[in-house]
Amino acid sequence: MKKIVAALITAVVIMSCSQKQEGFEIQGTLNGELESGVQAFLRKRSEEGRFFTLDTTIVVDGKYSFSGQQVDPEIYYIFFDVTRGNIPVIIENGTIEVTAQKDSLQYFKLKGTLQNELFQDFLDGSRTMSYRARAMNADMRKASADMDTVQMNSLRQEYTELQEEAKNFELNYIKENPNAYISALIVEKVQQQKLLPEGEIKNLFETLTPEVQNSNIGKRIKERIEKSENVTIGSRAPNFSAPTPAGEELALNDVLGKVTIVDFWAAWCRPCRAENPNVVRIYNKYKDQGLSILGVSLDRKAEDWKQAIADDGLEWNHVSNVEYFDEIAELYNVDAIPATFILDETGTIVAKNLRGPALEEKIVELLQ
């Protein structure tokens, strides 16, 4: 009988070890002097960039916890009402241990699940480079105060090398950790900030494992890649139409010139407004030679849009749905402005996002 009971116990242990934990649990520790009643908040960032609270708990003797169900890994954030900043955590099923000091929240530690341990590896590498940069800056200040030009020149060279190392760190991390959720986050950042050509971003994405590619963030990246392929240099610019300031419908194909600039901008966009005088000068100089411009405003208020046109003297065609980043922006994969597309007389995209002298040089080249 004892042998049967022992066998049953062994079977139960084996089954429990082989079963994947359902749901997630965050076991948190907040060190430092804490008053009673300190609150911890589990928050998520919306598509608009705002944080919203999913759960709230009380920190008792430096301990707190959150739990729930999670299908795909996602990044959430832990906040406290007694200190600034937050702790990013990759929520996935399993037990996640989070340790932090109240007065230095940014040096938190994560462990317990695969994705959070991969995230911690990334953080360790990033922090090492940050420490080196701070130490180097301190040495540079001292060398400057001592007027030690030899040391200053040496440190400048080291700093240039460190900048190059930091630039490559994230890209190397992706290649070395294709199964890491943080790798997808890096790819998305590179994609959103347009830090690499679209082809290189696609290649980076394709190095990720199928699991990461099929996560929510992976699907977002893939969708942007597919949209960007519709507006790559050499492709035909998608036609669209929208109301003019006078309320009439106007299509891109109606205003194509020998050269056409499709200019995504808004009254609230300071870089757009700063570039407008250059575009006005170029338009006035080359409009009689076949230059056409179609301004696409991403404003929320029609009065702001119309006032900016008048204030900046933008005497070319304009359209807007007055719906912020609307379906036209989505069609052109525009998620930040200013954004410009330069088309030849056939409506083919021949250049993108040129400003200043580079914009005029391209216009002159195409008009010849």
Buried (B, 14 or more C-beta within 10 A) or exposed (E): EEEEEEEEEEEEEEEEEEEEEEEBBBBBBBEBEBEEEBEBBBBBBEEEEEBEEBBBBEBEEBEBBBEBEBEBBBBBBBBBEBBEEBBBBBBBBBBBBBBBBBEEBEEBBBEBBBBBBBBBBBBEBBEEBEEBBEEBEEBBEEBEEEEBEEBBEBBEEBBEEBEEEBEEBBBEBBEEBBEBBBBBBBBBEBBEEBBBEBEEBBEBBEBBBEEBBEBEBBEBBBEBBEBBEBBEEEEEBBEBBBBEBEEEEBEBEEBBBBBBBBBBBBBBBEEBBEBBEBBBEBBEEBBEEBBBBBBBBBBBEBEBBBEBBEEBEBEBBBBBBBBEBBEBBEBBBBBBBBBBBBBBBEBEBBBBBBBEEEBBEBBBEBBE
